[in-house]
Amino acid sequence: MCTTEATTNDQGVAVGGRNCLLYSDFMTVTMVVVKHSLAPTAVAPSVTPLREGMDTLLGVTITLGGTDPEGSIVTPAIVRPPGDGSCGDTSTGDCGTLYQVNAGGTPGAAFSAEACNHSVPCYVTDPAHRVIFIPPAAGRDGSGPTGPAYCTIQFAVADDGALLSTAVDVPIRINAAPSVPANARRVGQCRLTPSRT
């Protein structure tokens, strides 16, 4: 590529200058645009209250989930299982146990409070994202239905890039068993016989 420049010398005479720039051969540049990954969101499920002394064998199955703004599949991870001293009934010191779910829907390995935390989350292995919580036989909400829940677990969800969401609470309530008064009396039963007229 050449250009001609018109200039004058000291005597005012026009002189022309020709400048030529040399260019190399053309090259192809490939640009890779990396999609910005947005954090997923964990959605706390609603857990049906358990019954004191009646749900200690099967417990309750809880399905954990969330959403991802980019449509990725999310995987839940437990970041605070029971057993960290946060259960509502502090008289027993037993907060119950949270389990993985086996292929047959039965309780599998337990989530450990020592092993699962915000720094080292424990991922749920069940394809349906289920966990099972089993309380102790005497577990119940210490302050009734209006007080703190018996136990609160925390979980987060991770997207396909292992980006973890903010953790959310899942309160688990255990209704106290109905008490029968010591001086309860049996109420007589009456049977009505239709009269004939």
Backbone as a chain_set.jsonl record, in Angstrom:
{"seq": "MCTTEATTNDQGVAVGGRNCLLYSDFMTVTMVVVKHSLAPTAVAPSVTPLREGMDTLLGVTITLGGTDPEGSIVTPAIVRPPGDGSCGDTSTGDCGTLYQVNAGGTPGAAFSAEACNHSVPCYVTDPAHRVIFIPPAAGRDGSGPTGPAYCTIQFAVADDGALLSTAVDVPIRINAAPSVPANARRVGQCRLTPSRT", "coords": {"N": [[0.862, -1.18, 0.0], [0.693, 2.114, -0.968], [1.211, 5.622, -0.473], [1.022, 9.051, -1.519], [2.588, 11.971, -0.535], [2.284, 15.448, -0.449], [4.551, 17.977, -0.074], [6.445, 20.962, 0.791], [9.686, 22.463, 0.085], [12.445, 24.307, 1.617], [12.615, 26.496, -0.098], [10.074, 26.812, -0.965], [9.272, 25.171, -2.993], [7.284, 22.658, -4.371], [7.407, 19.36, -3.423], [7.218, 15.865, -3.846], [6.438, 13.03, -1.964], [6.702, 9.573, -1.701], [5.322, 7.067, 0.076], [5.52, 3.79, 1.064], [3.977, 1.046, 2.558], [4.628, -2.082, 3.866], [2.871, -5.119, 4.125], [2.239, -8.152, 5.878], [1.293, -11.541, 4.953], [-2.194, -12.423, 5.073], [-3.715, -13.631, 8.085], [-5.606, -16.086, 9.857], [-7.602, -15.667, 12.666], [-8.824, -17.295, 15.446], [-11.475, -16.907, 17.643], [-12.566, -17.707, 20.855], [-15.464, -17.794, 22.655], [-16.309, -17.863, 25.914], [-18.966, -19.048, 27.781], [-20.559, -17.235, 30.329], [-20.917, -18.456, 33.542], [-23.692, -18.747, 35.588], [-24.728, -18.801, 38.989], [-26.542, -21.56, 40.412], [-29.8, -22.051, 42.015], [-30.912, -23.128, 45.118], [-33.867, -24.768, 46.156], [-35.956, -24.852, 48.836], [-37.661, -27.645, 50.126], [-41.03, -28.473, 51.211], [-41.582, -30.07, 54.177], [-43.437, -32.737, 55.436], [-44.777, -32.756, 58.696], [-43.458, -34.934, 61.208], [-44.476, -37.651, 63.435], [-44.252, -38.029, 66.855], [-42.624, -40.856, 68.114], [-43.838, -42.509, 66.238], [-42.855, -42.371, 63.67], [-40.314, -43.348, 63.642], [-39.212, -45.6, 62.498], [-39.499, -45.728, 59.645], [-39.134, -43.081, 59.04], [-38.892, -39.968, 57.246], [-39.082, -39.198, 53.826], [-37.264, -36.937, 51.911], [-37.232, -34.785, 49.205], [-34.81, -33.097, 47.459], [-33.969, -30.144, 45.656], [-33.506, -27.757, 42.947], [-32.916, -24.874, 40.836], [-31.438, -23.864, 37.704], [-30.183, -21.044, 36.05], [-29.218, -21.323, 33.498], [-30.189, -23.636, 32.563], [-28.939, -26.013, 33.264], [-28.53, -29.307, 34.697], [-29.034, -29.778, 38.126], [-27.342, -30.785, 41.128], [-28.043, -31.816, 44.362], [-26.455, -31.063, 47.51], [-25.493, -31.87, 50.769], [-24.83, -29.604, 53.301], [-25.064, -29.084, 55.951], [-25.799, -31.449, 58.013], [-28.019, -33.247, 60.349], [-27.085, -33.332, 63.847], [-25.233, -31.483, 64.609], [-25.624, -30.17, 66.924], [-27.74, -28.439, 66.737], [-30.343, -29.188, 67.052], [-33.816, -28.962, 67.972], [-34.787, -30.167, 70.334], [-33.006, -30.27, 73.008], [-32.695, -31.839, 75.183], [-32.218, -34.548, 74.849], [-30.041, -34.639, 73.192], [-29.845, -35.916, 70.824], [-30.169, -35.581, 67.479], [-31.333, -37.016, 65.487], [-30.936, -38.781, 62.308], [-29.655, -38.319, 59.039], [-29.94, -39.84, 55.903], [-28.454, -41.227, 52.894], [-30.215, -42.458, 49.976], [-30.868, -45.729, 49.08], [-30.922, -47.922, 46.145], [-33.284, -49.369, 46.343], [-34.928, -47.675, 47.707], [-34.512, -47.581, 50.399], [-32.938, -46.596, 53.559], [-29.544, -45.559, 53.199], [-26.11, -44.907, 53.361], [-25.13, -42.854, 56.112], [-25.241, -39.292, 56.516], [-22.596, -37.496, 57.773], [-22.026, -35.257, 60.442], [-19.488, -34.431, 60.974], [-18.16, -34.761, 58.586], [-19.535, -33.462, 56.524], [-19.939, -30.252, 55.358], [-19.965, -26.65, 54.737], [-17.589, -26.148, 53.446], [-16.772, -28.634, 52.557], [-18.97, -30.099, 50.893], [-21.447, -32.743, 50.968], [-22.456, -34.725, 48.462], [-25.665, -35.671, 47.206], [-26.516, -38.923, 46.313], [-28.647, -40.288, 45.204], [-30.526, -40.718, 42.229], [-32.994, -39.46, 42.041], [-32.718, -37.437, 43.79], [-33.249, -37.745, 46.536], [-33.36, -37.887, 50.127], [-33.338, -39.462, 53.361], [-34.738, -38.853, 56.489], [-34.5, -39.884, 59.803], [-35.839, -39.738, 62.93], [-35.02, -39.877, 66.503], [-36.657, -42.051, 68.92], [-37.83, -40.57, 70.99], [-37.861, -38.044, 70.009], [-39.05, -34.743, 69.466], [-40.672, -31.595, 68.742], [-39.411, -29.171, 70.819], [-40.673, -26.872, 71.829], [-43.269, -26.91, 71.001], [-45.668, -26.449, 68.254], [-45.348, -23.798, 67.501], [-42.832, -23.036, 68.159], [-39.209, -23.367, 67.705], [-38.199, -25.577, 65.027], [-37.74, -29.147, 65.323], [-35.414, -30.104, 64.119], [-33.051, -28.761, 61.822], [-31.841, -28.92, 58.647], [-29.3, -28.135, 56.199], [-28.889, -27.479, 52.746], [-27.32, -27.253, 49.507], [-27.214, -26.625, 45.936], [-25.46, -27.837, 43.072], [-24.293, -26.899, 39.825], [-23.6, -28.159, 36.452], [-21.031, -27.314, 36.189], [-19.979, -27.47, 38.663], [-20.505, -25.277, 40.219], [-21.551, -23.889, 43.168], [-24.622, -23.258, 44.859], [-26.177, -20.784, 47.029], [-26.704, -21.866, 50.346], [-29.701, -23.318, 51.715], [-32.2, -23.508, 54.315], [-33.819, -26.387, 55.692], [-36.36, -26.966, 57.59], [-37.362, -29.431, 59.958], [-40.096, -30.753, 61.451], [-41.436, -32.287, 64.4], [-44.28, -33.527, 65.621], [-45.592, -33.633, 68.89], [-46.559, -36.596, 70.638], [-49.988, -37.329, 71.328], [-51.173, -36.752, 74.601], [-52.541, -38.772, 77.171], [-54.794, -38.221, 79.723], [-54.15, -39.09, 83.157], [-56.319, -39.706, 84.783], [-58.306, -40.45, 83.088], [-61.554, -41.311, 81.966], [-63.643, -43.954, 80.825], [-66.052, -43.393, 78.42], [-69.444, -44.114, 78.369], [-71.23, -46.025, 75.927], [-73.993, -45.447, 73.86], [-76.747, -46.975, 72.351], [-79.043, -46.378, 69.945], [-82.325, -47.408, 69.495], [-84.593, -47.674, 66.963], [-87.907, -46.641, 67.355], [-91.117, -48.212, 67.055], [-94.02, -47.162, 65.507]], "CA": [[0.0, 0.0, 0.0], [1.533, 3.304, -1.098], [0.533, 6.916, -0.445], [1.851, 10.17, -1.964], [2.435, 13.137, 0.317], [2.759, 16.699, -1.069], [5.159, 18.904, 0.877], [7.301, 21.993, 0.173], [11.0, 22.587, 0.703], [12.726, 25.631, 2.195], [12.422, 27.525, -1.108], [8.675, 26.874, -1.357], [9.028, 24.317, -4.147], [6.558, 21.452, -3.993], [8.069, 18.077, -3.628], [6.321, 14.752, -3.536], [7.037, 11.87, -1.307], [5.908, 8.346, -1.857], [5.546, 6.165, 1.206], [4.925, 2.46, 0.857], [3.984, 0.184, 3.739], [4.57, -3.489, 3.517], [2.036, -5.914, 5.015], [2.449, -9.585, 5.768], [0.14, -12.273, 4.464], [-3.322, -12.458, 6.009], [-3.782, -14.786, 8.972], [-6.922, -16.33, 10.449], [-7.6, -15.68, 14.131], [-10.007, -17.956, 16.014], [-11.849, -16.382, 18.954], [-13.436, -18.598, 21.622], [-16.262, -17.055, 23.638], [-16.693, -18.747, 27.014], [-20.216, -18.63, 28.39], [-20.459, -16.896, 31.743], [-21.733, -19.368, 34.325], [-24.435, -18.142, 36.691], [-24.932, -19.746, 40.092], [-27.902, -22.108, 40.534], [-30.558, -21.674, 43.211], [-31.524, -24.244, 45.84], [-35.262, -24.515, 46.527], [-36.26, -25.645, 50.032], [-38.932, -28.365, 50.041], [-41.907, -28.468, 52.378], [-41.515, -31.406, 54.769], [-44.585, -33.083, 56.261], [-44.358, -33.005, 60.084], [-43.458, -36.308, 61.681], [-45.204, -37.891, 64.671], [-43.366, -38.564, 67.896], [-42.766, -42.265, 68.42], [-44.536, -43.276, 65.205], [-42.122, -42.314, 62.41], [-38.908, -43.622, 63.938], [-38.742, -46.733, 61.714], [-39.388, -45.359, 58.237], [-38.718, -41.692, 58.92], [-39.545, -39.195, 56.196], [-38.27, -39.015, 52.622], [-37.239, -35.532, 51.513], [-36.672, -34.582, 47.865], [-34.106, -31.823, 47.386], [-33.837, -29.709, 44.273], [-33.188, -26.364, 42.687], [-33.0, -24.441, 39.443], [-30.235, -23.26, 37.139], [-30.616, -20.069, 35.043], [-28.753, -21.719, 32.171], [-30.82, -24.896, 32.205], [-28.139, -27.178, 33.615], [-29.045, -30.19, 35.739], [-28.405, -29.475, 39.412], [-27.161, -31.892, 42.061], [-28.04, -31.311, 45.73], [-25.357, -31.456, 48.396], [-25.76, -31.538, 52.178], [-23.753, -28.814, 53.902], [-25.223, -29.173, 57.408], [-26.728, -32.514, 58.393], [-28.313, -33.254, 61.789], [-26.004, -33.78, 64.712], [-24.273, -30.421, 64.913], [-26.053, -29.493, 68.143], [-28.75, -27.424, 66.46], [-31.705, -29.717, 67.115], [-34.679, -28.215, 68.88], [-34.894, -30.851, 71.623], [-31.638, -30.425, 73.504], [-32.655, -32.684, 76.374], [-31.665, -35.859, 74.518], [-28.785, -34.488, 72.467], [-29.903, -36.712, 69.598], [-30.909, -34.829, 66.464], [-31.762, -37.886, 64.405], [-29.918, -39.1, 61.304], [-30.01, -38.122, 57.638], [-29.334, -40.926, 55.134], [-28.603, -41.375, 51.456], [-31.273, -43.414, 49.626], [-30.409, -46.837, 48.247], [-31.699, -48.162, 44.93], [-34.611, -49.85, 46.703], [-35.662, -46.664, 48.465], [-34.246, -47.739, 51.824], [-31.819, -45.758, 54.018], [-28.198, -46.011, 52.879], [-25.07, -44.35, 54.218], [-25.542, -41.669, 56.86], [-24.476, -38.059, 56.373], [-21.908, -37.225, 59.032], [-21.838, -33.843, 60.755], [-18.057, -34.152, 60.955], [-17.632, -34.833, 57.222], [-20.301, -32.631, 55.582], [-20.036, -28.849, 55.765], [-19.973, -25.724, 53.609], [-16.32, -26.258, 52.727], [-16.75, -29.96, 51.93], [-20.359, -30.583, 50.833], [-21.654, -34.164, 50.682], [-23.441, -34.765, 47.381], [-26.715, -36.688, 47.253], [-26.239, -39.905, 45.257], [-29.886, -40.803, 44.63], [-30.87, -40.014, 40.99], [-34.192, -38.645, 42.255], [-32.314, -36.39, 44.74], [-33.949, -37.966, 47.796], [-32.676, -38.278, 51.361], [-34.274, -39.951, 54.388], [-34.45, -38.425, 57.858], [-35.112, -40.733, 60.83], [-35.621, -39.145, 64.255], [-35.031, -40.834, 67.616], [-38.006, -42.382, 69.377], [-38.375, -39.533, 71.872], [-37.671, -36.728, 69.412], [-40.228, -33.92, 69.187], [-40.446, -30.164, 68.863], [-39.33, -28.868, 72.243], [-41.54, -25.761, 72.234], [-44.562, -26.991, 70.342], [-45.723, -26.108, 66.834], [-44.991, -22.398, 67.232], [-41.431, -22.832, 68.511], [-38.244, -23.825, 66.694], [-38.354, -26.946, 64.534], [-36.901, -30.116, 66.018], [-34.128, -30.204, 63.45], [-32.936, -28.006, 60.572], [-30.682, -29.272, 57.834], [-29.006, -27.18, 55.134], [-28.333, -28.058, 51.525], [-27.118, -26.382, 48.352], [-27.192, -27.381, 44.687], [-24.335, -27.525, 42.182], [-24.594, -27.1, 38.413], [-22.667, -29.073, 35.799], [-19.683, -26.792, 36.337], [-19.666, -27.569, 40.093], [-20.72, -23.995, 40.884], [-22.472, -24.179, 44.266], [-25.573, -22.202, 45.184], [-26.296, -20.416, 48.44], [-27.394, -22.915, 51.094], [-31.018, -22.99, 52.268], [-32.609, -24.314, 55.459], [-34.97, -27.282, 55.597], [-36.779, -27.315, 58.952], [-38.094, -30.686, 60.121], [-40.881, -30.684, 62.687], [-41.964, -33.542, 64.942], [-45.393, -33.234, 66.528], [-45.613, -34.449, 70.106], [-47.636, -37.581, 70.716], [-51.07, -36.868, 72.209], [-51.096, -37.285, 75.974], [-53.806, -39.254, 77.725], [-54.829, -37.904, 81.158], [-54.062, -40.271, 84.03], [-57.629, -40.016, 85.365], [-59.279, -40.512, 81.995], [-62.633, -42.271, 82.197], [-64.29, -44.454, 79.621], [-67.392, -42.848, 78.229], [-70.366, -45.173, 77.972], [-71.774, -45.963, 74.593], [-75.446, -45.576, 73.795], [-77.227, -47.419, 71.064], [-80.434, -45.963, 69.766], [-83.175, -48.371, 68.792], [-85.756, -46.941, 66.434], [-89.208, -47.068, 67.914], [-92.143, -48.498, 66.073], [-95.265, -46.466, 65.79]], "C": [[0.895, 1.224, 0.0], [0.673, 4.555, -1.068], [1.522, 7.985, -0.881], [1.557, 11.378, -1.111], [3.029, 14.358, -0.381], [3.264, 17.629, 0.011], [5.969, 19.947, 0.118], [8.615, 22.036, 0.896], [11.211, 23.999, 1.221], [12.507, 26.767, 1.193], [10.974, 27.616, -1.587], [8.35, 26.05, -2.558], [8.351, 23.039, -3.672], [7.358, 20.222, -4.32], [7.098, 16.977, -3.224], [7.057, 13.607, -2.894], [6.124, 10.666, -1.432], [6.279, 7.388, -0.734], [4.817, 4.856, 0.948], [5.079, 1.625, 2.131], [3.84, -1.259, 3.287], [3.757, -4.249, 4.567], [2.361, -7.388, 4.803], [1.207, -10.246, 5.174], [-0.953, -12.265, 5.516], [-3.284, -13.74, 6.831], [-5.183, -14.885, 9.556], [-6.777, -16.437, 11.961], [-8.908, -16.287, 14.606], [-10.257, -17.417, 17.415], [-12.834, -17.34, 19.609], [-14.134, -17.775, 22.685], [-16.744, -18.054, 24.681], [-17.943, -18.196, 27.679], [-20.027, -18.355, 29.88], [-21.418, -17.773, 32.535], [-22.368, -18.637, 35.499], [-24.728, -19.2, 37.743], [-26.364, -20.273, 40.094], [-28.551, -21.657, 41.835], [-31.159, -22.921, 43.836], [-32.928, -23.84, 46.281], [-35.617, -25.445, 47.684], [-37.609, -26.347, 49.875], [-39.754, -28.168, 51.31], [-41.977, -29.893, 52.92], [-42.731, -31.629, 55.661], [-44.136, -33.373, 57.684], [-44.442, -34.486, 60.453], [-44.251, -36.405, 62.974], [-44.275, -38.567, 65.677], [-43.665, -40.037, 68.151], [-43.402, -43.111, 67.34], [-43.779, -43.303, 63.881], [-40.635, -42.601, 62.611], [-38.355, -44.792, 63.13], [-38.507, -46.335, 60.254], [-38.894, -43.941, 58.049], [-39.508, -40.965, 57.847], [-38.567, -39.029, 55.03], [-38.399, -37.575, 52.15], [-36.569, -35.445, 50.137], [-36.092, -33.176, 47.772], [-33.932, -31.426, 45.915], [-33.51, -28.24, 44.172], [-33.312, -26.064, 41.209], [-31.667, -23.844, 39.015], [-30.655, -22.301, 36.031], [-30.188, -20.426, 33.624], [-29.288, -23.082, 31.748], [-30.021, -26.134, 32.526], [-28.85, -28.024, 34.672], [-28.291, -29.903, 37.027], [-28.359, -30.728, 40.272], [-27.138, -31.34, 43.475], [-26.865, -31.854, 46.544], [-25.691, -30.995, 49.809], [-24.56, -30.776, 52.734], [-23.893, -28.712, 55.421], [-26.264, -30.241, 57.732], [-27.099, -32.397, 59.869], [-27.085, -33.68, 62.579], [-24.976, -32.728, 65.024], [-24.671, -29.635, 66.156], [-27.142, -28.468, 67.936], [-30.168, -27.963, 66.535], [-32.507, -29.0, 68.187], [-34.798, -28.837, 70.256], [-33.495, -31.138, 72.141], [-31.554, -31.332, 74.723], [-32.035, -34.05, 76.077], [-30.308, -35.757, 73.844], [-28.736, -35.275, 71.18], [-30.768, -35.978, 68.588], [-31.485, -35.711, 65.375], [-30.647, -38.054, 63.382], [-30.485, -38.884, 59.909], [-29.23, -39.133, 56.798], [-29.42, -40.663, 53.624], [-29.718, -42.397, 51.203], [-30.693, -44.467, 48.697], [-31.324, -47.019, 47.042], [-33.113, -48.636, 45.241], [-35.436, -48.876, 47.504], [-35.458, -46.757, 49.954], [-33.077, -46.851, 52.239], [-30.47, -46.387, 53.678], [-27.196, -45.453, 53.862], [-25.567, -43.069, 54.878], [-24.649, -40.481, 56.516], [-23.884, -37.707, 57.733], [-21.734, -35.725, 59.234], [-20.369, -33.462, 60.739], [-17.515, -34.069, 59.531], [-18.3, -33.868, 56.249], [-20.424, -31.213, 56.119], [-19.985, -27.971, 54.518], [-18.68, -25.808, 52.789], [-16.215, -27.575, 51.963], [-18.184, -30.491, 51.9], [-20.416, -32.057, 50.484], [-22.789, -34.282, 49.661], [-24.418, -35.928, 47.547], [-26.533, -37.616, 46.065], [-27.498, -40.436, 44.594], [-30.239, -40.034, 43.355], [-32.091, -39.119, 41.121], [-33.96, -37.556, 43.303], [-33.06, -36.503, 46.068], [-32.966, -38.281, 48.926], [-33.747, -38.729, 52.344], [-33.814, -39.462, 55.744], [-35.214, -39.322, 58.821], [-34.802, -40.132, 62.191], [-35.51, -40.227, 65.321], [-36.455, -41.015, 68.137], [-38.629, -41.266, 70.195], [-38.248, -38.134, 71.268], [-38.986, -36.015, 69.143], [-39.85, -32.464, 69.324], [-40.493, -29.781, 70.339], [-40.296, -27.803, 72.707], [-42.875, -25.773, 71.528], [-44.514, -26.493, 68.909], [-45.333, -24.676, 66.516], [-43.529, -22.1, 67.551], [-40.508, -23.297, 67.394], [-38.526, -25.264, 66.275], [-37.39, -27.868, 65.272], [-35.497, -30.164, 65.422], [-34.17, -29.379, 62.175], [-31.667, -28.428, 59.859], [-30.478, -28.177, 56.781], [-28.453, -27.927, 53.931], [-28.167, -26.965, 50.479], [-27.195, -27.253, 47.113], [-26.017, -26.9, 43.845], [-24.761, -27.764, 40.746], [-23.543, -27.998, 37.781], [-21.224, -28.582, 35.83], [-19.217, -26.777, 37.775], [-19.736, -26.224, 40.793], [-21.833, -24.175, 41.902], [-23.365, -22.974, 44.555], [-25.427, -21.787, 46.649], [-27.11, -21.499, 49.147], [-28.736, -22.407, 51.629], [-31.339, -23.953, 53.408], [-33.8, -25.189, 55.103], [-35.367, -27.668, 57.015], [-37.606, -28.589, 58.961], [-38.79, -30.645, 61.479], [-41.359, -32.083, 63.084], [-43.042, -33.191, 65.956], [-45.352, -34.185, 67.722], [-46.784, -35.419, 70.065], [-48.721, -37.069, 71.635], [-50.97, -37.535, 73.578], [-52.481, -37.661, 76.456], [-53.813, -38.95, 79.215], [-54.828, -39.169, 82.002], [-55.421, -40.67, 84.577], [-58.706, -40.066, 84.279], [-60.305, -41.59, 82.278], [-63.224, -42.701, 80.861], [-65.702, -43.887, 79.554], [-68.292, -43.952, 77.713], [-70.9, -44.949, 76.571], [-73.27, -46.2, 74.644], [-75.828, -46.034, 72.39], [-78.696, -47.092, 70.967], [-81.175, -47.016, 68.964], [-84.389, -47.628, 68.265], [-87.037, -47.512, 66.982], [-90.214, -47.288, 66.799], [-93.439, -47.8, 66.47], [-96.429, -47.151, 65.078]], "O": [[1.759, 1.365, 0.865], [-0.451, 4.56, -1.57], [2.723, 7.853, -0.646], [0.4, 11.774, -0.972], [4.163, 14.304, -0.857], [2.515, 18.028, 0.903], [6.157, 19.816, -1.091], [8.721, 21.723, 2.082], [10.275, 24.798, 1.261], [12.238, 27.897, 1.603], [10.664, 28.389, -2.493], [7.262, 26.189, -3.117], [8.781, 22.417, -2.701], [7.917, 20.098, -5.41], [6.255, 17.171, -2.347], [8.182, 13.278, -3.271], [4.907, 10.77, -1.278], [7.428, 6.958, -0.624], [3.623, 4.846, 0.646], [6.166, 1.52, 2.699], [3.021, -1.585, 2.428], [3.941, -4.04, 5.767], [2.711, -7.813, 3.702], [0.198, -9.586, 4.926], [-0.679, -12.118, 6.707], [-2.877, -14.794, 6.343], [-5.863, -13.874, 9.727], [-5.947, -17.191, 12.471], [-9.984, -15.84, 14.209], [-9.375, -17.457, 18.272], [-13.821, -17.74, 18.992], [-13.487, -17.135, 23.514], [-17.495, -18.978, 24.369], [-17.985, -17.037, 28.09], [-19.413, -19.145, 30.597], [-22.608, -17.825, 32.226], [-21.684, -17.995, 36.296], [-24.949, -20.366, 37.414], [-27.3, -19.524, 39.811], [-27.932, -20.973, 42.65], [-31.843, -23.688, 43.158], [-33.151, -22.714, 46.724], [-35.586, -26.667, 47.541], [-38.599, -25.704, 49.526], [-39.235, -27.751, 52.346], [-42.38, -30.814, 52.21], [-43.026, -30.814, 56.535], [-43.208, -34.157, 57.881], [-45.373, -35.19, 60.061], [-44.653, -35.392, 63.546], [-43.606, -39.552, 65.366], [-44.814, -40.419, 68.376], [-43.501, -44.328, 67.501], [-44.034, -44.174, 63.049], [-39.799, -42.143, 61.831], [-37.138, -44.968, 63.076], [-37.435, -46.583, 59.702], [-38.302, -43.62, 57.019], [-40.658, -41.307, 57.572], [-37.383, -38.756, 55.228], [-39.506, -37.055, 52.007], [-35.474, -35.969, 49.938], [-36.797, -32.188, 47.98], [-33.767, -32.283, 45.047], [-33.267, -27.566, 45.173], [-33.76, -26.903, 40.427], [-30.877, -23.384, 39.838], [-31.414, -22.696, 35.146], [-30.733, -19.893, 32.657], [-28.897, -23.62, 30.712], [-30.395, -27.224, 32.094], [-29.667, -27.518, 35.441], [-27.065, -29.796, 37.029], [-29.211, -31.61, 40.166], [-26.308, -30.484, 43.782], [-26.361, -32.949, 46.294], [-26.123, -29.861, 50.014], [-23.423, -31.239, 52.649], [-22.956, -28.302, 56.106], [-27.464, -29.969, 57.726], [-26.558, -31.544, 60.573], [-26.168, -34.306, 62.045], [-23.95, -33.025, 65.637], [-24.126, -28.563, 66.418], [-27.449, -27.7, 68.848], [-31.108, -27.279, 66.13], [-31.962, -28.501, 69.171], [-34.899, -28.118, 71.251], [-32.874, -32.13, 71.759], [-30.464, -31.571, 75.243], [-31.4, -34.646, 76.948], [-29.508, -36.69, 73.916], [-27.705, -35.307, 70.508], [-31.962, -35.776, 68.813], [-32.073, -35.2, 64.422], [-29.546, -37.535, 63.564], [-31.636, -39.219, 59.63], [-28.016, -39.273, 56.952], [-30.324, -39.978, 53.144], [-30.117, -43.118, 52.117], [-30.104, -44.149, 47.664], [-32.359, -46.364, 46.926], [-34.043, -48.342, 44.49], [-36.537, -49.212, 47.941], [-36.155, -46.083, 50.713], [-32.309, -46.398, 51.39], [-30.274, -47.591, 53.847], [-27.411, -45.517, 55.072], [-26.323, -42.301, 54.285], [-23.456, -40.641, 56.259], [-24.604, -37.632, 58.729], [-21.342, -35.008, 58.313], [-20.033, -32.299, 60.515], [-16.522, -33.384, 59.287], [-17.693, -33.492, 55.247], [-20.952, -31.001, 57.211], [-19.964, -28.47, 53.393], [-18.687, -25.567, 51.581], [-15.65, -27.631, 50.871], [-18.577, -31.251, 52.785], [-19.54, -32.569, 49.787], [-23.941, -33.975, 49.966], [-24.042, -37.02, 47.973], [-26.408, -37.155, 44.931], [-27.413, -40.993, 43.5], [-30.253, -38.804, 43.383], [-32.218, -38.13, 40.4], [-34.889, -36.834, 43.665], [-33.456, -35.497, 46.655], [-31.899, -38.855, 48.709], [-34.925, -38.413, 52.176], [-32.653, -39.63, 56.115], [-36.423, -39.506, 58.681], [-33.636, -40.024, 62.571], [-35.869, -41.377, 65.07], [-37.345, -40.223, 67.827], [-39.835, -41.035, 70.105], [-38.503, -37.142, 71.951], [-39.932, -36.623, 68.644], [-38.839, -32.128, 69.941], [-41.484, -30.032, 71.025], [-40.708, -27.816, 73.867], [-43.548, -24.744, 71.462], [-43.446, -26.152, 68.402], [-45.017, -24.368, 65.367], [-43.041, -21.014, 67.24], [-40.953, -23.585, 66.283], [-39.026, -26.067, 67.063], [-36.359, -27.429, 65.781], [-34.51, -30.254, 66.152], [-35.207, -29.304, 61.517], [-30.565, -28.311, 60.394], [-31.386, -27.39, 56.512], [-27.667, -28.865, 54.062], [-28.785, -25.904, 50.554], [-27.235, -28.479, 47.214], [-25.629, -25.733, 43.89], [-25.498, -28.708, 40.462], [-22.689, -28.542, 38.481], [-20.3, -29.34, 35.535], [-18.2, -26.164, 38.099], [-19.11, -26.032, 41.835], [-22.942, -24.571, 41.544], [-22.922, -21.827, 44.502], [-24.648, -22.373, 47.401], [-28.098, -21.991, 48.601], [-28.887, -21.228, 51.951], [-30.819, -25.068, 53.46], [-34.671, -24.798, 54.326], [-34.788, -28.59, 57.59], [-38.446, -28.804, 58.087], [-38.144, -30.519, 62.52], [-41.642, -32.933, 62.24], [-42.757, -32.631, 67.014], [-45.109, -35.383, 67.575], [-47.851, -35.112, 69.533], [-48.412, -36.429, 72.64], [-50.714, -38.735, 73.683], [-53.463, -36.967, 76.19], [-52.903, -39.388, 79.92], [-55.418, -40.184, 81.63], [-55.662, -41.854, 84.813], [-59.871, -39.76, 84.533], [-59.964, -42.664, 82.774], [-63.294, -41.926, 79.908], [-66.442, -43.911, 80.537], [-67.96, -44.642, 76.75], [-71.003, -43.816, 76.1], [-73.75, -47.056, 75.388], [-75.305, -45.545, 71.389], [-79.493, -47.491, 71.816], [-80.724, -47.457, 67.907], [-85.132, -47.02, 69.036], [-87.215, -48.728, 67.058], [-90.168, -46.644, 65.752], [-93.877, -47.855, 67.619], [-97.571, -46.707, 65.196]]}, "num_chains": 1, "name": "protein.A"}
